[in-house]
């Protein structure tokens, strides 16, 4: 993650200057009705995360006060509006980062959330601390350790999904990056574990011992079991998207979902997103391989064991920061950020497995900076719920909006 600044410069450079192909003209729907929803977040809010499991829909975020105190809050979506926000915890020793944000999840009335907490004075020394609220309890158990390695290194970029009666968690783990006596450092790894409603951790595994340092992870539960996707890293700095699957109780070896062959020496801070219905899987991701920034989409019908050919969603001045929702086994909705003329847009498009696409829908215009973070998208009933951070000179504020599915 020490390459964050370099990587961000690389992505902006690619996005703004290096595409060799002209932007393809894309039909846009100017009549899209975006229904803005009153936000539960206060001023100086950022880092939204949307969660929906079909039963509950939650929005979490942070609010900063006086540049020293961070408050982690959430709200539940009920009766077509956000309910009164609830505070989970607050702290002045957290690692707050535009790309590595706190999350919340629910499973059978049990709640799980996490923050990143500093473990030493070094900028990139922090741990994943999780919080749990069991069914029937009004109180959160907070600051519970997800990992027990005890190293003052980087841990973060969490994914969380409900799994059986518990939660399945994946995260980037820097325990091997601690410098040894001869000045050598190992690589970033990706690890997983299961956490039950009482905070008990089981089934911890290392899935890959050398991956990209600071791209988001993503996970889903298929009919075969959990799958985890992430930006991998080869010895010659190829950073394509890999998948690891748990099948019959055992984890498979990492496998590329597609050979982009993106060679980049700095982390692009632009991870993939996955969505699943049974063994039907869709993955969206950003790449700038061959100096052509673009968003791609790929389908699988066997839980990620095999994938179709990728579908190029868009190219040109693409920023990435993707999200994806599998609407039905054959159709996905993908969102991304891109710059058009002097404006940056949050766009969404419906794409079928056969490659049929809708018009490109502009959900909102927003700031292109890191302060905007990663816009969120979830299907809620017959609508798609969006959340993003609106940034002005004076403040940042989380905004949310609904778009009817039949419009997309």
C-alpha positions in Angstrom: 0.0 0.0 0.0 3.1 2.2 0.1 2.6 2.4 -3.7 -0.8 4.1 -3.3 0.3 7.5 -4.5 2.3 6.1 -7.3 -0.5 3.8 -8.3 -3.1 6.5 -8.3 -0.9 8.7 -10.5 -0.5 5.7 -12.9 -4.2 5.2 -13.1 -5.0 8.8 -13.7 -2.2 8.9 -16.3 -3.6 5.9 -18.1 -7.1 7.2 -17.9 -6.4 10.7 -19.2 -3.5 10.3 -21.7 -2.6 6.9 -22.9 -5.6 5.2 -24.6 -4.7 4.5 -28.2 -8.3 3.9 -29.4 -10.9 6.6 -29.7 -13.9 6.5 -27.4 -16.7 4.5 -28.9 -19.9 6.5 -29.3 -22.4 5.0 -26.8 -26.1 5.7 -26.8 -27.2 7.3 -23.5 -30.6 7.4 -21.9 -31.3 11.0 -21.1 -34.8 10.2 -19.7 -33.6 8.0 -16.8 -35.5 8.8 -13.6 -33.1 8.9 -10.7 -34.9 9.3 -7.4 -32.7 10.9 -4.8 -33.2 9.7 -1.3 -32.7 11.7 1.8 -29.3 10.6 3.2 -29.0 9.4 6.8 -25.4 10.6 6.9 -24.3 14.0 8.3 -21.8 16.5 6.9 -18.2 15.3 6.5 -19.4 11.8 5.8 -17.7 9.5 3.4 -16.8 5.8 2.6 -20.3 4.4 2.0 -20.8 0.7 1.9 -24.1 -0.9 0.7 -25.1 -4.4 1.8 -28.2 -6.3 0.9 -29.0 -10.0 1.3 -32.6 -10.0 0.2 -33.9 -9.6 3.7 -32.1 -6.5 5.0 -30.4 -3.6 3.2 -27.8 -1.6 5.2 -25.7 1.4 4.5 -22.5 2.1 6.6 -20.3 5.1 6.5 -17.9 7.2 8.6 -18.2 10.8 9.8 -15.1 12.8 10.8 -15.0 15.4 13.5 -12.2 17.9 14.0 -9.8 15.8 11.9 -9.1 13.6 14.9 -12.3 11.6 15.7 -13.9 9.1 13.3 -17.5 7.8 14.0 -18.7 4.6 12.3 -22.4 4.6 11.6 -25.1 2.6 9.8 -28.7 2.8 8.8 -31.3 0.2 7.6 -33.5 0.6 4.6 -37.2 0.1 5.5 -40.5 1.4 4.1 -38.6 3.0 1.2 -36.5 5.2 3.3 -33.4 5.2 5.6 -34.1 4.7 9.2 -32.5 6.7 12.1 -28.7 6.2 11.9 -27.1 4.1 14.6 -23.5 4.5 15.9 -21.3 1.3 16.0 -18.2 2.9 17.6 -15.8 5.8 17.4 -12.1 6.2 17.6 -9.1 8.5 17.1 -6.6 5.8 16.2 -8.1 4.4 13.0 -6.5 4.0 9.6 -9.0 5.9 7.4 -8.4 5.4 3.7 -10.4 6.4 0.5 -10.1 2.9 -1.0 -10.1 0.6 2.1 -13.4 1.3 3.8 -15.3 -0.2 6.8 -18.2 -2.6 6.0 -21.3 -4.1 7.5 -23.2 -7.3 7.0 -26.2 -9.1 8.4 -27.1 -12.8 8.6 -30.2 -14.2 10.4 -30.5 -11.1 12.6 -26.8 -11.2 13.5 -24.7 -8.2 12.5 -21.0 -8.0 11.6 -18.8 -4.9 10.8 -15.2 -3.9 10.8 -12.8 -1.0 11.0 -9.0 -0.6 10.5 -7.1 0.3 13.7 -3.6 1.5 14.0 -1.1 -1.0 15.5 2.0 1.2 15.6 3.2 4.7 14.6 4.2 3.6 11.1 1.7 4.9 8.5 0.9 1.5 7.2 0.8 -0.5 10.4 -2.9 -1.3 11.1 -5.1 -4.3 11.9 -8.6 -5.4 11.0 -10.8 -5.1 14.0 -14.4 -6.5 13.7 -17.5 -5.8 15.7 -20.4 -8.2 16.2 -24.0 -7.7 17.4 -25.7 -11.1 18.0 -29.4 -11.6 17.5 -31.4 -10.1 20.3 -28.6 -7.9 21.6 -28.7 -4.1 21.5 -25.0 -3.7 22.0 -22.0 -4.3 19.7 -19.0 -6.2 20.9 -16.3 -4.1 19.4 -12.6 -4.1 18.5 -12.3 -7.9 18.2 -9.1 -9.1 16.3 -9.7 -10.8 13.0 -6.1 -12.0 12.7 -3.6 -13.1 15.4 -0.2 -12.7 13.7 0.7 -9.7 15.9 2.8 -8.1 13.2 2.8 -4.3 12.9 2.0 -4.5 9.1 -0.8 -3.8 6.8 -4.1 -5.7 7.0 -7.3 -4.6 5.2 -9.3 -4.6 2.0 -11.9 -6.8 3.5 -14.8 -8.7 1.9 -17.7 -10.1 3.9 -20.7 -12.2 2.9 -23.2 -14.2 5.0 -22.3 -17.9 5.0 -24.5 -20.6 6.6 -25.1 -19.3 10.2 -21.9 -17.2 10.2 -19.9 -14.7 8.0 -17.3 -15.5 5.5 -14.4 -13.0 5.5 -11.5 -12.4 3.1 -8.7 -9.8 3.6 -5.3 -8.7 2.5 -2.7 -9.7 5.1 0.8 -8.2 5.2 2.3 -10.4 8.0 5.0 -11.7 5.5 6.0 -8.1 4.5 7.7 -7.5 7.9 11.4 -6.9 7.2 13.7 -9.7 8.4 17.2 -9.5 9.8 18.9 -9.2 6.3 16.4 -6.5 5.1 14.2 -8.8 3.0 10.4 -8.5 2.8 7.9 -11.0 1.7 4.8 -10.4 -0.4 1.2 -9.4 0.5 -1.1 -12.4 1.0 -4.8 -13.0 0.9 -6.4 -14.9 3.8 -10.0 -16.0 4.7 -11.8 -17.1 7.8 -15.3 -17.7 9.1 -16.7 -15.7 12.1 -19.8 -16.8 14.0 -22.5 -14.7 15.7 -20.4 -14.7 18.9 -17.2 -13.7 17.3 -15.5 -17.1 17.2 -13.1 -17.4 14.3 -12.7 -20.7 12.5 -11.5 -22.1 9.1 -8.7 -19.6 8.6 -6.7 -20.2 5.4 -4.1 -18.5 3.3 -5.2 -18.6 -0.3 -2.4 -16.9 -2.2 1.1 -16.0 -0.9 1.9 -13.2 -3.4 -0.8 -10.7 -4.6 -1.3 -7.1 -5.5 -0.8 -4.9 -2.4 -3.8 -2.6 -2.3 -6.7 -3.6 -4.6 -10.1 -4.5 -3.1 -11.0 -8.1 -2.7 -14.5 -9.5 -3.5 -16.3 -12.7 -2.5 -19.5 -14.6 -3.1 -21.2 -17.8 -2.1 -22.0 -20.2 -4.9 -23.9 -23.5 -4.8 -20.5 -25.1 -4.6 -19.2 -22.9 -1.8 -17.3 -19.6 -1.3 -15.3 -17.9 -4.0 -12.8 -15.1 -3.6 -11.5 -12.9 -6.4 -8.6 -10.4 -6.2 -5.9 -8.7 -8.3 -3.0 -11.1 -8.4 0.7 -10.3 -8.8 3.3 -12.4 -10.7 7.1 -12.1 -10.3 7.2 -10.0 -13.5 4.5 -7.7 -12.3 1.5 -9.0 -14.2 -1.5 -7.9 -12.2 -4.6 -9.7 -13.5 -7.7 -11.0 -11.7 -7.6 -14.4 -10.1 -10.2 -16.6 -8.4 -9.9 -19.2 -5.6 -12.9 -21.5 -4.9 -13.8 -23.7 -2.0 -15.1 -27.0 -3.4 -16.0 -30.0 -1.3 -14.3 -28.4 1.7 -10.9 -27.7 -0.1 -9.6 -24.6 -1.6 -8.5 -24.7 -5.3 -5.2 -23.2 -6.5 -5.4 -19.6 -7.8 -6.5 -19.3 -11.4 -6.7 -16.3 -13.7 -10.3 -15.5 -14.9 -8.7 -14.0 -18.0 -5.2 -13.2 -19.2 -5.3 -9.4 -19.6 -1.5 -9.4 -19.2 -1.5 -6.0 -17.4 2.1 -5.3 -16.5 2.2 -2.5 -13.9 4.8 -1.9 -11.2 2.5 0.0 -8.9 -0.8 -1.2 -7.4 -3.7 0.4 -9.4 -6.0 0.5 -6.4 -8.9 -0.8 -8.5 -10.2 -4.2 -7.4 -12.8 -6.5 -9.0 -16.4 -7.1 -8.0 -18.4 -10.4 -8.1 -22.0 -11.3 -7.9 -23.6 -14.8 -7.8 -26.9 -16.7 -8.1 -26.3 -20.3 -7.3 -23.5 -21.3 -9.6 -24.0 -18.5 -12.0 -21.3 -15.9 -11.5 -20.4 -12.5 -13.0 -17.2 -10.5 -12.4 -16.5 -6.9 -13.4 -13.0 -5.4 -13.3 -10.9 -2.5 -14.6 -7.7 -3.0 -16.6 -5.3 -0.8 -18.5 -3.4 -3.6 -20.3 -2.0 -2.6 -23.6 -2.3 1.0 -22.5 -6.1 0.8 -23.1 -8.1 1.6 -19.9 -11.3 -0.4 -20.0 -14.0 -2.1 -17.9 -14.7 -5.8 -18.6 -17.3 -8.3 -17.6 -17.2 -12.1 -17.6 -19.7 -14.8 -16.8 -19.5 -18.3 -15.4 -22.2 -21.0 -15.2 -20.2 -23.5 -13.0 -19.3 -21.5 -10.0 -16.2 -20.0 -11.4 -14.5 -23.2 -12.6 -14.7 -21.9 -16.2 -15.5 -18.6 -17.7 -16.9 -17.3 -21.0 -15.0 -14.9 -23.1 -14.9 -11.4 -21.5 -17.2 -8.7 -22.7 -15.8 -5.2 -23.0 -18.2 -2.7 -21.3 -16.4 0.5 -22.1 -13.0 2.0 -22.9 -11.3 5.4 -23.1 -11.1 7.8 -20.2 -12.2 5.1 -17.7 -11.5 5.5 -14.0 -12.9 2.1 -13.0 -14.1 1.7 -9.4 -16.6 -0.9 -10.6 -19.6 -2.6 -9.0 -21.8 -5.4 -10.4 -25.1 -7.1 -9.6 -26.3 -10.3 -11.2 -30.0 -9.5 -12.0 -30.8 -13.0 -13.1 -28.6 -16.0 -14.2 -28.1 -14.5 -17.7 -28.0 -10.7 -17.0 -25.9 -8.3 -15.0 -25.9 -4.6 -14.2 -22.4 -3.1 -14.0 -21.5 0.4 -12.8 -18.3 2.3 -13.2 -16.7 5.8 -13.2 -15.4 7.5 -16.3 -14.5 11.0 -17.5 -16.4 12.5 -20.4 -15.3 15.9 -21.6 -14.9 17.9 -18.4 -17.3 15.8 -16.3 -16.9 12.6 -14.4 -19.8 10.3 -14.4 -21.1 7.3 -12.4 -22.6 5.1 -15.2 -24.5 1.9 -15.2 -25.4 -0.6 -18.0 -27.3 -3.8 -18.3 -25.4 -6.6 -20.1 -26.5 -10.1 -21.0 -24.3 -13.2 -21.1 -24.7 -13.1 -24.9 -23.3 -9.6 -25.0 -26.5 -7.7 -25.5 -26.3 -4.3 -23.8 -28.7 -1.5 -22.7 -28.0 2.1 -23.2 -25.4 3.7 -21.0 -27.2 5.3 -18.0 -25.7 8.2 -16.3 -26.6 7.9 -12.6 -24.9 11.1 -11.4 -21.9 13.3 -12.0 -19.3 13.4 -9.3 -15.8 14.4 -8.4 -13.0 12.3 -10.0 -10.7 12.6 -7.0 -9.9 9.9 -4.4 -12.2 11.7 -2.0 -15.2 10.3 -3.9 -14.1 6.8 -3.1 -15.9 3.8 -4.6 -19.6 4.2 -5.4 -21.9 1.4 -4.3 -24.8 -0.4 -5.9 -27.3 -3.1 -4.7 -30.6 -4.5 -5.9 -33.4 -3.8 -3.5 -36.8 -5.2 -4.6 -37.6 -3.9 -8.0 -35.1 -1.1 -7.8 -31.3 -0.5 -7.8 -30.0 1.5 -4.8 -26.9 3.6 -5.4 -24.6 5.3 -2.8 -21.7 7.6 -3.4 -19.7 10.4 -1.8 -20.5 13.9 -3.1 -17.4 16.1 -2.7 -17.4 19.9 -2.7 -14.8 22.5 -1.6 -16.5 22.8 1.8 -17.5 19.3 2.7 -18.2 15.7 1.7 -21.6 14.1 2.0 -23.0 10.7 1.2 -25.8 10.7 -1.3 -28.2 7.8 -2.2 -30.6 7.3 -5.0 -33.1 4.7 -6.4 -33.6 3.7 -10.0 -36.4 1.3 -11.1 -35.0 -1.9 -12.6 -37.4 -1.7 -15.6 -35.6 1.6 -16.6 -32.2 0.0 -16.8 
